[in-house]
Every structure is written in structure tokens, then in C-alpha cells.
């Protein structure tokens, strides 16, 4: 396996780990922030792999997570 492919694969594995870790989040804000981080890493992976569906799907996830994070009141428990 070439060094470049190993690096891209490592990025994919990192994105997977971040995505799975989102299931451990106990607050909605932490969940959204983790989803946004994972989606951003997946988008980078999609660009490097020339995989438009991966990029677009995660752009949508990033947008949805950012939108719900921005519209949720900060002081309301459970939101």
C-alpha cells in the first residue's frame, strides 16, 4: 500500500471513529459538534477519493447539524 493511500485510509478510519464516538455524546450540543467534526473529516476523505456522493452526503449532514445547533436555545435543558 502506498503512503498516500495509507494516509487517505487513515483519514477514513478517523472519520469512522469520530462518527461512532457521536453515539457516546450525552448532550445534544456535543452530539451536533461531533457530527459536524465527523462530517468535515468525511468530506475531506470524499475529496481525496474523488467520491462525490461521500462529499455531498456529509455536506448535508454538516449543514443539518450546524442548522440545528444554531437554532437550539443554549439555556434549555435537553435541546
N, C-alpha and C positions, 0 to 999 in steps of 0.2 A: 504494500500500500504506500503510495507516495505521501510525502509530508503534507502537501496541500490538501489532499483528500482526508488525511487523518485530522487535520485542523478543522475542516468543514464537518466531518463526522463528530468531532468533539463539540462543536457548536450545536449540532443537533441533539446530542446527548445532554448538554447543558440546558437547552430549551425544554427537553423532556423532564429533567429534574425540577426545573422551576415550575413547570405546569403541574406536575404531580404534587409538589410542595404546596400548591394553592389549596389542596384539599385539607391541609393542616391549619389553615387560617381560621381563626375564631371570630374575627371582626370583619364586617363587610368591607370596610375601607382597606384592610390588609389584603383581603381577597382580591379586590379590584386592582390594587397596586401590584400584586403578584401576577395577576392575569396580564396586566399591561407589560410588565417586565418580560414575561414568557412570550407574549405575542411579538414584542420587539425583537427578541432573540430569534424566534421562528421566522420573522420577516427577513432578517439578515441571512439566515440559512437558506430561505427561499430564493433570495437574490443570488447567493453564491452558487446554488444548484440550478439556477435558471428555471425554477419551478414557480410559475406564475400563480397556480392555484394555492400553493402554500403561502405565498406572499399576500395574495388578496384575502384569503380566509382569515389570516392573522391581522391584516389591516382592519377588517371588520370587527374582530374581537377587540383589538386595541381601541377602536372608535367607540364601540359599545361600552367597554369598561370605563373609558375616560368620560363618556357622557353620563353614565350612571353615578360615577364618583363625583362629578361636578354638580349634579343636581341633588345629591343627597345632603340633607342638613347635617352639619357636623355635631350638633349637640343632642341629637335624638338617638337614644339607645336603640340598637337593632337595625339601624339604617346605614 
